[in-house]
């Protein structure tokens, strides 16, 4: 395929090398190498430059996962969360091609794919150690797969390209089928799995690992209903012995327990804030959207004193009544996911009488203003276990399915499901367990879509979201492509219904 023009190459590379602080070990080299103009033809000549380049591909993670628009599009309009903003186009299913509800996901994900393609192409020819070359390319292929995973879950069929190509070619590409996109994702992850390490030295924690590639690959198989490959791939993660469940669900989200990159974490977006010096290296604002609203003119939140915490509490996201009822008696996760108070203080006001706020899972007591340095999970071991439970159940292996499901339930303080549990009952338990376990972790809408349950779920929370419950339709499985993108590329065909 035709290579990029010199001008476009320089422009793409400038966007790539803006200086990502994603990985601690690379901060110094990133700062030192930042220049006004860098031609990629003069770069990629040593290991440091190649590693710096792939660091730039990680940068897109922040553009996607730090965005409130992304949080809205994966949880609002589902059965786990709603917004007090009655004009929310996402939860009301009132978006269209001029107002897609997806923020800049299309632009950001394709920017990450473009940068991945550049790194894969150039590093493959770089005169560096073979093991480093393979690892860097493996990192870029995982990230390209993750960006395509997000795109395909959001829009369905999307343009597919894996080479450096001229901007004119990109802007005329037609949408590839969902099947072809998934084939490319599987190819990238399978190749990445073969070259990525199980772990890194502490100076490089946060990079993509073999386990991350295997976990995302298992998830892609699960979404495609390829149960045998989903099971086999997820079992590789288990059998590696690299990961295990944290003993206490609350430890996964408590910034004061050193939770970052813990034994259960497989891949998370790395953030950094130093509360003692109030230095914000890389932050997001999730706490502002999930903590109870700050009382007017006071330093309390819903009547509770959080000590030194001073954040803008908007409480945009609220748990649905349906989510509250999903918890069984004795579920230890309930007081972490849902917020009824803080320490020995009970909230004195609630979104509605009898309704809780979202709980400490989403809080960061070291945050300030809108700045939180709390890492955000993309993949963790509990997901592997529930994927195994689902795959085994679909393969009619009830005992195998219960084995994995009961590991999750045991941590939650719940009794094991009996061996007499039927396939249909396990299916319903998986539906509920994934809602409870992963609320706020960028999964619910994608899960509902792959199960064909989005409309049903939206209608089930009419008490919280009456407009959305009335307006949701089957075609809302996918979001619309922005009209701006269709104007730039007339070969893009809009999704049905918009």
C-alpha positions as MATLAB code, in Angstrom:
seq = 'XXXXXXXXXXXXXXXXXXXXXXXXXXXXXXXXXXXXXXXXXXXXXXXXXXXXXXXXXXXXXXXXXXXXXXXXXXXXXXXXXXXXXXXXXXXXXXXXXXXXXXXXXXXXXXXXXXXXXXXXXXXXXXXXXXXXXXXXXXXXXXXXXXXXXXXXXXXXXXXXXXXXXXXXXXXXXXXXXXXXXXXXXXXXXXXXXXXXXXXXXXXXXXXXXXXXXXXXXXXXXXXXXXXXXXXXXXXXXXXXXXXXXXXXXXXXXXXXXXXXXXXXXXXXXXXXXXXXXXXXXXXXXXXXXXXXXXXXXXXXXXXXXXXXXXXXXXXXXXXXXXXXXXXXXXXXXXXXXXXXXXXXXXXXXXXXXXXXXXXXXXXXXXXXXXXXXXXXXXXXXXXXXXXXXXXXXXXXXXXXXXXXXXXXXXXXXXXXXXXXXXXXXXXXXXXXXXXXXXXXXXXXXXXXXXXXXXXXXXXXXXXXXXXXXXXXXXXXXXXXXXXXXXXXXXXXXXXXXX';
ca = [
       0.000    0.000    0.000;
       1.205    3.526   -0.747;
       3.262    5.173    1.989;
       2.445    8.471    3.631;
       3.602   11.793    2.279;
       6.478   13.510    4.143;
       4.176   16.226    5.480;
       1.646   13.749    6.813;
       4.331   11.585    8.370;
       5.740   14.544   10.276;
       2.274   15.603   11.395;
       1.421   12.114   12.619;
       4.717   11.799   14.427;
       4.310   15.149   16.150;
       0.993   13.934   17.520;
       2.679   10.736   18.643;
       5.584   12.305   20.517;
       3.900   14.930   22.645;
       5.435   13.410   25.770;
       3.449   10.711   27.545;
       4.104   10.276   31.273;
       2.315    6.911   31.109;
       5.253    4.882   32.323;
       7.535    6.025   35.109;
      10.729    4.670   33.583;
      10.196    6.655   30.406;
       9.386   10.090   31.802;
      12.954   11.348   31.594;
      13.561   10.258   28.020;
      10.215   11.624   26.917;
      10.998   15.041   28.361;
      14.468   15.092   26.852;
      13.422   13.979   23.388;
      10.498   16.345   22.857;
      11.268   18.582   19.871;
       9.451   21.024   17.665;
       9.869   18.915   14.516;
      10.746   15.237   14.382;
      10.817   13.351   11.121;
      10.076    9.650   11.644;
      12.539    8.850    8.847;
      15.291   10.113   11.164;
      13.913    8.358   14.240;
      13.580    4.674   15.299;
      17.354    4.238   15.240;
      17.806    2.839   18.765;
      15.901    1.111   21.563;
      15.231    4.308   23.504;
      13.529    5.932   20.533;
      11.453    2.839   19.741;
      10.270    2.563   23.341;
       9.504    6.269   23.409;
       7.421    5.855   20.274;
       5.279    3.054   21.697;
       4.783    5.129   24.856;
       3.016    7.597   22.597;
       0.554    4.891   21.563;
      -0.442    4.474   25.225;
      -1.331    8.175   25.252;
      -4.699    7.506   23.593;
      -5.771    5.533   26.667;
      -6.094    8.812   28.542;
      -8.088   10.439   25.749;
     -10.610    7.593   25.931;
     -10.797    6.386   29.541;
     -10.487    9.829   31.177;
     -13.474   11.151   29.234;
     -16.824   11.636   31.009;
     -18.423   11.106   27.586;
     -17.023    7.573   27.575;
     -18.289    6.917   31.100;
     -21.748    8.085   30.022;
     -21.918    5.965   26.887;
     -21.033    2.681   28.623;
     -23.235    2.968   31.748;
     -26.034    5.498   31.211;
     -29.103    4.163   29.448;
     -28.420    0.727   30.962;
     -29.770   -0.935   34.112;
     -26.946    0.073   36.477;
     -26.712    3.885   36.341;
     -28.710    6.962   35.520;
     -28.094   10.696   35.575;
     -30.020   13.367   37.402;
     -29.623   15.377   34.192;
     -33.019   14.694   32.638;
     -31.748   16.171   29.365;
     -28.971   13.595   28.952;
     -29.144   12.551   25.306;
     -27.357    9.278   26.040;
     -29.657    7.966   28.746;
     -32.714    9.329   26.934;
     -31.722    7.714   23.611;
     -32.130   11.086   21.924;
     -28.792   11.244   20.111;
     -28.240   11.245   16.360;
     -25.545   11.799   13.750;
     -25.210   15.453   14.787;
     -25.014   14.561   18.475;
     -23.633   11.043   18.759;
     -23.236   10.885   22.533;
     -19.802    9.291   22.120;
     -17.661   12.397   22.491;
     -14.513   11.988   20.442;
     -14.195    8.208   20.719;
     -14.068    7.768   16.932;
     -11.332   10.380   16.514;
      -9.321    9.284   19.535;
      -9.413    5.570   18.834;
      -8.426    6.035   15.195;
      -5.619    8.364   16.259;
      -4.351    5.545   18.476;
      -4.661    3.084   15.592;
      -2.773    5.424   13.266;
       0.030    5.719   15.807;
       0.058    1.963   16.373;
       0.435    1.381   12.645;
       3.349    3.803   12.470;
       5.179    2.157   15.383;
       4.613   -1.383   14.084;
       5.852   -0.412   10.615;
       8.920    1.522   11.714;
      10.044   -0.603   14.652;
       9.895   -3.737   12.511;
      12.730   -2.216   10.435;
      14.666   -0.660   13.331;
      18.266   -1.823   14.005;
      17.611   -2.874   17.602;
      17.711   -6.024   19.720;
      15.213   -8.599   18.472;
      13.579   -9.225   21.847;
      12.995   -5.501   22.441;
      11.690   -5.129   18.896;
       9.199   -7.973   19.361;
       8.017   -6.618   22.701;
       7.468   -3.072   21.430;
       5.565   -4.343   18.397;
       3.536   -6.597   20.694;
       2.598   -3.621   22.861;
       1.495   -1.643   19.800;
      -0.551   -4.558   18.466;
      -2.343   -4.999   21.790;
      -3.185   -1.300   21.908;
      -4.381   -1.316   18.293;
      -6.603   -4.299   19.163;
      -7.983   -2.528   22.242;
      -8.814    0.586   20.242;
     -10.559   -1.481   17.583;
     -12.368   -3.408   20.330;
     -13.816   -0.152   21.678;
     -14.695    1.105   18.212;
     -16.401   -2.098   17.084;
     -18.393   -2.398   20.315;
     -19.584    1.179   19.898;
     -20.194    1.461   16.155;
     -20.175   -2.108   14.825;
     -18.490   -2.231   11.417;
     -15.692    0.341   11.133;
     -12.903    1.153    8.631;
     -10.031   -1.276    9.047;
      -6.443   -0.476    8.201;
      -3.125   -1.688    9.564;
      -0.562    0.117    7.385;
       0.898    3.595    7.124;
      -1.225    5.154    4.412;
      -1.832    8.629    3.048;
      -4.556   10.717    4.637;
      -6.466   10.714    1.356;
      -6.705    6.931    1.506;
      -7.855    6.912    5.111;
     -10.634    9.373    4.323;
     -12.043    7.146    1.593;
     -12.027    3.782    3.376;
     -15.326    1.942    3.602;
     -16.456    0.166    6.755;
     -15.174   -3.372    7.175;
     -17.540   -5.991    8.554;
     -17.610   -6.652   12.281;
     -16.385  -10.177   11.515;
     -13.330   -8.856    9.646;
     -12.540   -6.342   12.379;
     -12.679   -9.074   14.997;
     -10.441  -11.297   12.873;
      -7.827   -8.535   12.860;
      -8.197   -8.043   16.627;
      -7.688  -11.767   17.153;
      -4.645  -11.721   14.870;
      -3.068   -8.781   16.699;
      -3.686  -10.253   20.139;
      -2.505  -13.722   19.167;
       0.737  -12.280   17.861;
       1.131  -10.026   20.897;
       0.552  -12.958   23.235;
       3.514  -14.754   21.719;
       6.052  -11.991   22.356;
       4.932  -10.080   25.442;
       6.379  -10.922   28.878;
       4.321  -12.163   31.817;
       5.539   -9.212   33.879;
       7.986   -6.300   33.961;
      10.471   -4.858   36.447;
       8.907   -2.336   38.821;
      10.243    0.537   36.707;
       8.057   -0.586   33.779;
       4.882   -1.657   35.582;
       1.848   -0.602   33.574;
       2.979   -1.904   30.225;
       0.963   -4.502   28.357;
       1.695   -8.109   29.368;
       1.060  -11.560   27.949;
      -1.822  -11.925   30.397;
      -3.428   -8.715   29.138;
      -3.273   -9.953   25.538;
      -4.764  -13.317   26.536;
      -7.529  -11.717   28.613;
      -8.632   -9.325   25.882;
      -8.416  -12.157   23.344;
     -10.668  -14.335   25.524;
     -13.118  -11.442   25.737;
     -13.181  -11.023   21.950;
     -13.905  -14.741   21.559;
     -16.652  -14.443   24.163;
     -18.239  -11.536   22.306;
     -18.138  -13.597   19.099;
     -19.762  -16.531   20.965;
     -16.747  -18.702   20.221;
     -17.088  -20.441   23.556;
     -14.374  -23.061   23.082;
     -11.671  -20.530   22.240;
     -12.906  -18.172   24.961;
     -12.527  -20.980   27.503;
      -9.144  -22.163   26.232;
      -7.693  -18.660   26.162;
      -9.016  -17.647   29.587;
      -7.599  -20.873   31.026;
      -4.146  -19.779   29.888;
      -4.457  -16.742   32.147;
      -5.485  -18.897   35.096;
      -2.818  -21.509   34.468;
      -0.054  -18.894   34.256;
      -0.335  -18.461   38.021;
       0.341  -14.746   37.583;
      -2.973  -13.434   38.933;
      -5.332  -14.082   41.821;
      -8.357  -12.415   43.383;
      -7.768   -9.817   46.048;
      -9.151  -11.230   49.291;
     -11.336   -8.175   49.893;
     -13.296   -6.419   47.123;
     -12.780   -3.061   48.830;
      -8.998   -3.366   48.468;
      -9.370   -3.106   44.705;
     -10.405    0.536   44.963;
      -8.867    1.945   48.160;
      -6.080    4.356   47.239;
      -4.677    4.109   50.760;
      -3.944    0.369   50.535;
      -1.487    0.520   47.655;
      -4.066   -1.011   45.354;
      -2.391    0.056   42.089;
      -1.256   -2.793   39.834;
      -2.284   -5.377   42.423;
      -2.422   -9.167   42.099;
      -5.861   -9.036   40.459;
      -5.079   -6.241   38.020;
      -4.269   -7.390   34.492;
      -4.280   -4.017   32.761;
      -5.143   -0.598   34.119;
      -4.726    2.972   32.947;
      -1.985    4.557   35.041;
      -2.573    7.912   36.760;
      -0.410    9.879   39.171;
      -1.184   12.551   41.709;
       1.008   13.398   44.703;
      -1.362   14.628   47.442;
       1.371   15.860   49.792;
       2.724   18.283   47.197;
      -0.603   18.673   45.380;
       1.200   17.805   42.135;
      -1.046   16.506   39.351;
       1.041   14.515   36.873;
      -1.819   12.684   35.192;
      -5.347   12.775   36.605;
      -9.020   12.273   35.794;
     -12.227   13.626   37.323;
     -14.265   10.469   38.002;
     -14.709   11.230   41.707;
     -16.492   14.484   40.875;
     -19.086   12.557   38.877;
     -19.713    9.794   41.432;
     -19.298   11.280   44.915;
     -22.378   12.681   46.706;
     -22.986   16.299   45.834;
     -21.155   18.826   47.979;
     -23.424   20.751   50.307;
     -23.835   24.366   49.258;
     -21.442   26.664   51.094;
     -20.034   23.803   53.190;
     -17.183   21.301   53.121;
     -19.522   18.360   53.647;
     -21.035   15.963   51.111;
     -24.655   14.931   51.637;
     -24.181   15.981   55.257;
     -21.008   13.960   55.819;
     -17.541   15.261   56.627;
     -14.885   13.528   54.495;
     -12.015   15.094   56.407;
      -9.432   16.804   54.208;
     -11.236   15.940   50.985;
     -11.995   19.022   48.881;
     -13.487   18.096   45.519;
     -16.172   19.406   43.222;
     -18.968   16.940   43.956;
     -21.460   16.956   41.082;
     -22.880   13.433   41.535;
     -23.762   13.114   37.856;
     -23.932    9.297   38.031;
     -26.388    7.584   40.365;
     -27.173    3.890   40.938;
     -30.492    2.648   39.641;
     -33.099    1.088   41.894;
     -32.596   -2.055   39.792;
     -28.906   -2.226   40.698;
     -29.735   -1.888   44.400;
     -32.064   -4.901   44.205;
     -29.435   -7.055   42.490;
     -27.424   -7.468   45.700;
     -28.175  -10.565   47.745;
     -28.318  -10.345   51.514;
     -24.789  -10.444   52.897;
     -23.030   -9.332   49.702;
     -19.902   -7.529   50.917;
     -19.691   -5.555   47.694;
     -22.884   -3.646   48.413;
     -21.374   -1.083   50.797;
     -18.458   -0.545   48.401;
     -20.496   -0.075   45.226;
     -23.325    1.823   46.927;
     -22.934    4.778   49.277;
     -24.989    5.052   52.438;
     -22.386    6.842   54.529;
     -18.702    7.296   55.282;
     -17.012    5.588   58.240;
     -19.389    6.085   61.184;
     -21.374    8.883   59.517;
     -24.612    8.293   57.617;
     -25.558   10.535   54.711;
     -28.385   12.892   55.613;
     -29.599   13.417   52.062;
     -29.974   11.088   49.097;
     -30.788   11.391   45.378;
     -34.311   10.184   46.175;
     -35.844    8.941   49.431;
     -34.364    5.534   50.147;
     -31.895    5.707   47.243;
     -28.132    5.482   47.877;
     -25.341    7.325   46.138;
     -22.516    5.493   44.444;
     -19.992    4.347   47.029;
     -16.311    4.217   47.839;
     -15.478    2.128   44.775;
     -15.518    5.427   42.913;
     -14.023    7.727   45.541;
     -10.456    8.921   45.920;
      -9.890   10.629   49.254;
      -6.547   11.953   48.007;
      -8.214   13.854   45.173;
      -8.548   17.611   45.092;
     -10.820   19.783   43.000;
     -11.465   17.622   39.957;
      -8.106   15.821   40.049;
      -7.835   12.151   40.982;
      -4.762    9.982   40.559;
      -6.684    6.730   40.992;
      -5.904    4.127   38.322;
      -8.795    2.862   36.185;
      -9.154   -0.849   35.501;
      -9.488   -2.110   31.941;
      -8.931   -5.824   32.628;
      -8.829   -7.731   35.911;
      -8.798  -11.350   37.019;
     -12.419  -11.438   38.217;
     -13.404  -10.848   34.599;
     -11.387  -13.902   33.523;
     -13.243  -16.059   36.045;
     -16.676  -14.821   34.995;
     -15.779  -15.267   31.316;
     -14.816  -18.853   32.111;
     -18.077  -19.359   33.972;
     -20.043  -18.030   31.010;
     -18.128  -20.067   28.421;
     -18.434  -23.293   30.436;
     -22.142  -22.687   30.909;
     -22.654  -22.193   27.183;
     -20.713  -25.427   26.606;
     -23.130  -27.187   29.002;
     -20.456  -27.834   31.612;
     -22.476  -26.814   34.660;
     -19.980  -27.982   37.272;
     -17.148  -26.129   35.519;
     -19.229  -22.967   35.277;
     -20.140  -23.090   38.969;
     -16.497  -23.572   39.945;
     -15.509  -20.180   38.538;
     -18.712  -18.395   39.525;
     -18.424  -19.544   43.123;
     -14.928  -18.083   43.428;
     -16.442  -14.651   42.818;
     -19.333  -15.336   45.183;
     -17.034  -16.598   47.938;
     -15.085  -13.333   47.936;
     -18.370  -11.445   48.089;
     -19.344  -13.427   51.208;
     -22.133  -15.264   49.401;
     -22.952  -18.988   49.577;
     -21.830  -21.198   46.718;
     -24.444  -22.011   44.110;
     -25.624  -25.595   44.408;
     -24.707  -28.240   41.853;
     -28.403  -28.483   40.990;
     -28.336  -24.944   39.534;
     -29.561  -25.038   35.937;
     -27.969  -23.533   32.858;
     -30.720  -20.906   32.647;
     -30.229  -19.968   36.289;
     -26.474  -19.587   35.805;
     -27.102  -17.359   32.791;
     -29.191  -15.063   34.981;
     -26.560  -15.111   37.720;
     -23.863  -14.097   35.215;
     -26.109  -11.257   34.049;
     -26.363  -10.025   37.644;
     -22.820  -10.761   38.770;
     -21.275   -8.803   35.919;
     -23.528   -5.836   36.704;
     -22.466   -5.779   40.366;
     -18.808   -6.674   39.930;
     -17.984   -4.296   37.061;
     -20.307   -1.318   37.393;
     -18.339    1.768   36.409;
     -15.603   -0.314   34.734;
     -16.590    0.327   31.099;
     -18.452   -2.935   30.536;
     -22.208   -2.829   31.069;
     -23.528   -1.522   27.754;
     -21.168   -3.757   25.797;
     -22.308   -6.772   27.830;
     -25.974   -5.945   27.297;
     -25.442   -5.542   23.570;
     -23.694   -8.880   23.113;
     -26.487  -10.582   25.079;
     -29.183   -8.751   23.079;
     -30.555   -7.302   26.331;
     -30.059   -3.553   25.948;
     -33.722   -2.732   25.263;
     -34.919   -5.001   28.046;
     -32.435   -3.508   30.505;
     -33.294    0.096   29.627;
     -37.008   -0.590   30.022;
     -36.424   -2.251   33.387;
     -35.323    1.050   34.955;
     -38.245    3.228   33.857;
     -38.622    4.495   37.426;
     -35.196    6.158   37.115;
     -35.064    6.808   33.384;
     -38.626    7.063   32.015;
     -37.646    8.881   28.810;
     -34.961    6.367   27.899;
     -37.221    3.440   28.729;
     -39.828    4.799   26.336;
     -37.460    5.699   23.508;
     -34.906    2.865   23.432;
     -35.038    0.757   20.271;
     -33.102   -2.293   19.013;
     -31.050   -0.142   16.620;
     -29.537    1.640   19.634;
     -27.207   -1.345   19.963;
     -24.747    0.815   18.044;
     -24.188    4.523   18.254;
     -24.397    6.682   15.116;
     -21.328    7.784   13.206;
     -20.826   11.518   13.398;
     -22.146   13.435   10.424;
     -18.821   15.266   10.312;
     -17.057   11.950    9.631;
     -19.528   11.059    6.893;
     -18.992   14.446    5.244;
     -15.217   13.877    5.328;
     -15.636   10.341    4.018;
     -18.751    9.808    1.864;
     -17.926    6.086    1.669;
     -18.998    5.676    5.300;
     -22.512    4.289    5.541;
     -24.520    5.400    8.563;
     -25.794    2.817   11.071;
     -29.427    1.833   10.709;
     -31.970    3.982   12.506;
     -30.101    7.289   12.379;
];
